[in-house]
Amino acid sequence: MAVTNRRAALRRRHARVRKRVRGTAQRPRLAVYRSNTGIYAQVIDDRAGQTLVAASHLDHRTAQVTGGKAGMAAAVGALLAERARRVGIEQVTFDRGGNRYHGRVKALAEAARQAGLQF
C-alpha cells in the first residue's frame, strides 16, 4: 500500500469520526494526532474555533519520561488533563483522529482519565 493511500485512508476514517464528534464550550473535543515519532493532543471548542489547551511530546515536562512511545503518550495525556482542569474543563469528547483506540492513543486517553478528565 502506498503512503498516499494510507494517508487518504486515515483522512477518510477521521472524517467518519468527525461526523459525530463536536466540541462545545461545555464539553470540548480532545483531539489526538499521532505521528511516527510523537503524539500531540489539544482540547478544542469547535463552535468558537479555539484551542483551549494543548500538550505534546515536545513539552519539557514530558521530555524526560521513560517507557517508550506509550509512556510518552501517557505523560502527554496526564499533562493535558492537568492543564484542562486548571482552566476549568472537566468533561471532553474524545476524537481519536482516525487512529485505532489502541497503543499510544489508548495510553493517552487512559492517563487523561486517571488525571481527572471525564469522557
C-alpha positions as CSV (number, residue, x, y, z in Angstrom):
1,M,0.0,0.0,0.0
2,A,1.4,3.3,-1.0
3,V,1.9,6.1,1.5
4,T,-0.6,8.3,-0.2
5,N,-3.2,5.6,0.1
6,R,-2.5,5.2,3.8
7,R,-2.9,9.0,4.3
8,A,-6.1,9.0,2.3
9,A,-7.5,6.1,4.4
10,L,-6.6,8.0,7.6
11,R,-8.3,11.1,6.3
12,R,-11.5,9.1,5.5
13,R,-11.5,7.4,8.9
14,H,-11.0,10.8,10.6
15,A,-13.9,12.3,8.6
16,R,-16.1,9.4,9.7
17,V,-15.2,10.1,13.4
18,R,-15.7,13.9,13.0
19,K,-19.2,13.5,11.6
20,R,-20.3,12.5,15.1
21,V,-17.8,14.3,17.4
22,R,-18.2,18.0,18.0
23,G,-16.7,20.2,20.7
24,T,-18.7,22.8,22.6
25,A,-17.7,25.2,25.3
26,Q,-19.3,22.9,28.0
27,R,-17.8,19.7,26.5
28,P,-14.8,20.5,24.2
29,R,-13.2,18.0,21.9
30,L,-9.9,16.3,22.9
31,A,-8.2,15.8,19.5
32,V,-5.2,13.4,19.2
33,Y,-2.6,13.5,16.4
34,R,-0.1,10.7,16.3
35,S,3.0,10.9,14.2
36,N,5.7,8.2,13.8
37,T,7.8,9.8,16.4
38,G,5.5,11.7,18.8
39,I,2.0,12.5,19.9
40,Y,0.1,15.7,20.2
41,A,-3.2,16.5,21.9
42,Q,-5.5,19.5,22.0
43,V,-8.7,20.4,23.7
44,I,-10.8,22.4,21.2
45,D,-14.0,24.4,21.3
46,D,-15.3,23.9,17.7
47,R,-18.1,26.4,18.0
48,A,-15.7,29.2,18.8
49,G,-12.9,27.7,16.7
50,Q,-10.4,27.9,19.5
51,T,-7.8,25.6,21.0
52,L,-8.3,25.9,24.8
53,V,-5.4,23.6,26.0
54,A,-2.6,21.7,24.2
55,A,0.2,19.3,25.1
56,S,2.7,17.3,23.1
57,H,5.7,15.1,23.4
58,L,7.8,18.2,22.8
59,D,6.9,19.7,26.2
60,H,9.8,20.0,28.6
61,R,7.7,18.1,31.3
62,T,7.3,15.1,29.0
63,A,10.8,15.0,27.5
64,Q,12.3,13.1,30.5
65,V,9.7,10.3,30.6
66,T,10.9,6.8,30.1
67,G,8.8,3.9,28.9
68,G,9.0,4.4,25.1
69,K,6.3,5.9,23.0
70,A,3.4,4.6,25.1
71,G,4.9,6.1,28.2
72,M,5.4,9.4,26.5
73,A,1.8,9.3,25.3
74,A,0.6,8.7,28.9
75,A,2.7,11.6,30.1
76,V,1.1,13.8,27.5
77,G,-2.4,12.7,28.5
78,A,-1.7,13.4,32.2
79,L,-0.2,16.8,31.4
80,L,-3.1,17.7,29.1
81,A,-5.7,16.7,31.8
82,E,-3.8,18.8,34.4
83,R,-3.9,21.9,32.1
84,A,-7.5,21.4,31.2
85,R,-8.6,21.1,34.9
86,R,-6.6,24.2,35.7
87,V,-8.7,26.2,33.2
88,G,-12.0,24.6,34.5
89,I,-12.5,21.8,31.9
90,E,-13.8,18.6,33.5
91,Q,-15.6,16.8,30.6
92,V,-14.5,16.4,27.0
93,T,-15.4,14.3,23.9
94,F,-12.6,12.1,22.6
95,D,-11.5,12.4,18.9
96,R,-9.0,9.7,18.1
97,G,-8.1,11.3,14.8
98,G,-8.9,8.3,12.6
99,N,-6.4,6.1,14.6
100,R,-7.5,2.9,16.3
101,Y,-8.1,3.1,20.0
102,H,-5.0,1.1,20.7
103,G,-1.4,1.6,21.8
104,R,-0.4,5.2,22.2
105,V,-3.8,6.7,21.6
106,K,-5.3,4.4,24.3
107,A,-2.4,5.2,26.7
108,L,-3.0,9.0,26.3
109,A,-6.8,8.6,26.9
110,E,-6.4,6.4,29.9
111,A,-3.8,8.7,31.5
112,A,-6.1,11.7,30.9
113,R,-9.0,9.8,32.6
114,Q,-6.8,8.9,35.5
115,A,-5.8,12.6,35.9
116,G,-9.5,13.6,36.2
117,L,-10.9,14.3,32.7
118,Q,-14.3,12.6,32.0
119,F,-15.1,11.1,28.6
